[in-house]
Amino acid sequence: QGIAEAQFSLGKMYYEGQGVRQDYAEAARWYLKAAEQGDPVAQNNLGVAYAKGQGVRQDPVQAEQWYRKAAEQGYAQAQYNLGVMY
């Protein structure tokens, strides 16, 4: 139904293998849905996926873009991750 919080939670479940088989690609798919709605934690986690190549093709440009979106919303972990990239 497009609820970002639920989409993020599904992404986290797939990323960590909580109650489901661990599947980074499925995690990234759900994180993207939440991230596109502005969820800063999902944006950061999607950045991590791109930085590490977990479930998506490794892409530092995409990682930076998602970290920046979350960082601009004040999400401290994304601000840190963005700083580490630089």
N, C-alpha and C positions, 0 to 999 in steps of 0.2 A: 504493500500500500504506500510505499515511498517514505516510510518513517526512518529518518537518518539514524536515530539511536538504535533501532532494531537492525538496520543494515550494518552499522558499525559492530554491533554485538555478534552478528553472524560472521563477519570478517574475522573478528578476534577468535571466535570458536574454531574456525578453519585454520587460522594461523597457528594456534596453540594446540590443536587437536583435542579440544575439550568436548567430549560427547560425540564427536564426529572424527572421521579419518582426517589427519592433517593434510591440508591441500593448499599450498601457497597461492596457486593460480586462482582458486575459488576465493581465498581470503582477499586477494587483490581486487577481484571483481566486486566484492561487497564493499570493501573500503572505498573503491572508486565511486560507487553509488552514494555513499554517505559524504565523501569528500566533495563531490560536485554540488552537494547541498550546503557546503560551508562548514562541515564538522571539522574542527581543527585537529582533533586527535586522529581522525581517519586520514586527514591530509598528511599529518606527520607520519603515520604508519605506512601510507602509500609511498611517501618519500623514502622510508626505510626499505621498502620492497624494491624500489627502483635502484637505490644505492647498492643493495646487496644482490640484486637479480633474483629475488625470491618470488616466483610466480609470474614474473614479467621479465622482459629482456633488460639486462642491466643498462641503466641510462642515467648518468650523473646530471644531465640537463633536466630531465623529468624530476629527479630527486630534488634538485635545487628549487624547481618551480613549486613543488608540493610543500617542501619545508617552508619556503617563503610565504605561501598562502597562510599556513598555520602560524608562522612567526608573527606575521602582521596582525594577527588576531590576539597576540599576547601569549601564545602557548609556549612556555619556557623550554620544553624539550626540543621543540622545533627550532627555537632561537639558538639553542646549543648546537643542534645538528647542523644548522646552516653555518654557524661559526666554525665548526670543525671542518666543513667542506672547504671554507676559504683558507 
